[in-house]
């Protein structure tokens, strides 16, 4: 992408962030985003496949340091313990979840935001789900995760657990440091056969 394209993409993300803050995900329309960004609505689709992609980009843009940190997870395969590596990542993602949760709830309420259902779990092209999938696949290659573990399905399960804990009414913003989060990740790691590492 060229510099002008980067500027337009950033304007679209900033406009989305501002509109979502004002009216919530469910009430933001692509036309409103384009108007707020000062571009034609068709321009939005040259930068983002759909409204869902734009919303995720807005959340991830605000949380770029956390996303960058999770991108290093696959390079940690074979170092430390699987539990330690995943727990550090999930604690960081628990902070991201504070911004992501409203989008995920909007996706549940609005089926136009939900990803299409495929034949089994699909590996995302980028971001934390992809990073966790890659990490688990690397650890599996090293024998630190069970050979019969499906890394994609395991990553989806781990992130679903995080989502479930994020909506817990008592944990709230303390999720990243909660005992329940640590115990849940430990239980997950036992399930993928990495508890002894």
CORRALIN-V689916 format. One record per helix or strand of 3 or more residues. SS is the DSSP state (2 for helix, 1 for strand). FROM is the first residue (numbers start at 0). TO is the last residue. Records with the same first field share a line. If there is no record, write none. Layout:
SS->FROM-TO / FROM-TO
This chain:
2->2-22 / 24-26 / 29-36 / 40-46 / 50-61 / 63-70 / 72-75 / 81-108 / 127-140 / 150-165 / 171-176 / 178-190
